[in-house]
Structure formats: C-alpha cells, structure tokens
Amino acid sequence: MARNGSDVSVLGPATRVTGRISGEGALRIEGSVRGDVHVTGDAEVAEGATVEGNVHVGSLEVSGTLLGDVTCKGAVTIRSGAVVRGELCGGEVSIEPGSRVSVRLGSEFEPDFGPPNRR
C-alpha cells in the first residue's frame, strides 16, 4: 500500500472512530475504529491500531489488532505481532510467524488436489 500520497487517507494514532467508514481510495488506520470499514482501495491496520468491525477492501495488511470478518479482492497479509480474530476471505492470505490469529479462512477459488483416484 502506498504510505504517502494524496490517494491515502490516514486516521492518526490519536483518532477514535465509532461508526462505519466508507470511501474511495486507500486507508491507513493508526488509531481505533469501532465499526465496519468499506473502502475501494487497499487498507492497512498499523501497529498499535485497533479495528473492531467487518472490513471490505481491495487488499489488507494488518500489523495491529483486528476483531472482525475480512473480505478482500486481493491479498490479506497478517504481519508478525498482529492479533486477528474472525473470518478471512481474499484472493490470497498470508500469516507471518509471531502473529496471534483465531480465524476461519475462506477463498473464492477452488483448490486443485490433482487427478481423482481410480478404483
């Protein structure tokens, strides 16, 4: 996610939001959100940040705390030190060692288990 630039909205570390957040473009959360997040672009939950709600974004990177379900078109990345609880649905999900997760994984693709067994 682009961290600098006019296409990224930032909720700073002292910001506390209660209610739904929605919009166009990317979002970096450094503070606290209690409510659902819906943005068309990429989103990041920074280290020390907290989100309690469902997240619908283009892709997501979590270094802080996320308690809720995630739906992404792109990748979901859980960084070392993150705390995540909920359902993760995305085109790709990666979870780094050192993170604490209690999740159910979902996907929009069908896994290929190879040819069926012949009897």
C-alpha positions in Angstrom: 0.0 0.0 0.0 1.2 3.5 -0.8 2.0 5.1 2.5 2.5 8.6 1.3 0.5 10.5 -1.3 -2.9 12.1 -1.8 -4.7 8.9 -2.5 -4.3 7.5 1.0 -6.5 8.7 3.9 -4.9 8.3 7.4 -6.7 8.0 10.7 -3.9 9.1 13.1 -2.9 7.4 16.3 -5.0 9.8 18.5 -8.1 9.3 16.3 -11.0 7.2 17.7 -13.9 6.5 15.3 -17.3 4.9 16.3 -19.4 4.1 13.2 -19.0 3.0 9.6 -16.1 4.2 7.5 -16.6 4.1 3.7 -14.9 5.8 0.7 -12.8 5.6 -2.4 -9.1 5.0 -2.4 -6.7 3.6 0.3 -6.9 3.9 4.1 -4.3 3.6 6.8 -5.6 3.2 10.3 -3.2 4.2 13.1 -5.9 4.8 15.8 -9.0 3.0 16.8 -12.2 2.1 14.8 -15.3 0.5 16.3 -17.4 -0.1 13.2 -17.3 -1.5 9.7 -14.7 -0.3 7.2 -15.6 -0.3 3.4 -13.1 1.3 1.0 -12.4 0.6 -2.6 -8.7 0.6 -2.3 -6.1 -1.0 -0.1 -6.2 -0.7 3.7 -3.7 -1.1 6.5 -4.2 -1.6 10.2 -0.9 -0.2 11.6 1.0 -1.5 14.6 -0.8 -0.2 17.7 -4.1 0.4 15.8 -7.4 -1.5 16.6 -10.4 -2.2 14.4 -13.5 -3.9 15.9 -15.8 -4.5 12.9 -16.0 -6.1 9.5 -13.6 -4.9 6.7 -14.4 -4.9 3.0 -11.4 -3.6 1.0 -9.2 -4.1 -2.1 -6.4 -5.7 -0.1 -5.5 -5.6 3.6 -2.3 -5.5 5.7 -2.6 -6.0 9.5 0.1 -5.2 11.9 -2.2 -4.1 14.8 -5.4 -5.7 16.2 -8.4 -6.7 14.0 -11.6 -8.3 15.5 -14.0 -8.9 12.7 -14.5 -10.5 9.3 -12.5 -9.5 6.3 -13.5 -9.6 2.6 -10.9 -8.6 0.0 -10.5 -8.9 -3.7 -6.7 -9.0 -3.3 -4.3 -10.3 -0.6 -4.8 -10.4 3.2 -1.4 -10.1 5.0 -1.1 -10.6 8.7 2.2 -9.3 10.0 4.2 -10.6 12.9 2.9 -9.2 16.2 -0.7 -8.7 14.8 -3.8 -10.0 16.6 -6.6 -11.1 14.4 -9.9 -12.9 15.1 -12.6 -13.5 12.6 -13.1 -14.9 9.0 -10.6 -14.0 6.3 -11.7 -14.2 2.7 -9.4 -13.0 0.0 -7.6 -13.9 -3.2 -4.5 -14.8 -1.1 -4.0 -15.0 2.6 -0.6 -14.9 4.3 0.1 -15.1 8.0 3.6 -14.4 9.4 5.1 -16.3 12.3 4.7 -14.3 15.6 1.1 -13.2 14.9 -1.8 -14.3 17.0 -4.7 -15.5 15.0 -8.0 -17.2 15.6 -9.6 -17.2 12.1 -11.6 -19.2 9.6 -10.2 -19.0 6.1 -12.4 -18.6 3.0 -11.5 -18.3 -0.6 -13.1 -17.6 -4.0 -11.0 -20.2 -5.8 -11.2 -24.0 -6.0 -8.1 -25.8 -4.9 -6.6 -28.4 -7.3 -6.0 -31.6 -5.4 -4.7 -33.5 -8.6 -6.4 -36.2 -10.6 -9.2 -38.2 -8.9 -8.3 -41.7 -7.5 -9.2 -44.5 -9.8 -10.9 -47.7 -8.5 
